[in-house]
């Protein structure tokens, strides 16, 4: 019996040895090694692709955030020098003077990259950017309305001056009454502009300082990725 078991073991060993020596076993082993190599290579490739994707994302965000910050810096400086300082210096009870309002598009960078605001981590910075652009457009429209109100008053004054001897007493009285109402409306509208002017400048500063912080954080993230 033990001899039979020994012969069986010897037979099994010989079978395994013959199998390992066979070309099929070599092919199978090669296929397994190849599959493992392919899997590991794919894993390394995926890691490299993911790293490159993160690097490209960081570089894109730095470019877009920097572009929007530069646009806000320039627009805030230009706005303050042309309009903002004059509005701040306008005393209460006085109208805002007539401003020349350009119809050109000021917000080129933001218009083409507004979607990147969603990549900003700080909600406060997001709100600062969006409010800055909305208020900037709104206040330009307010200047236009203010200019029309001034023009309306000047037209009535000119009419009274040219027709002083031709107007009847009641007609002149009505025109002067309406003129006073228009002047009061102009002074009241100045408060609307002054309030929006203050909010615009405040929001722009929040947006700019927030973008500076976001850019620094993304640049640090990029630096870590490049050296990992």
Order of alpha helices (4+ residues) and beta strands (2+ residues): alpha-alpha-alpha-alpha-alpha-alpha
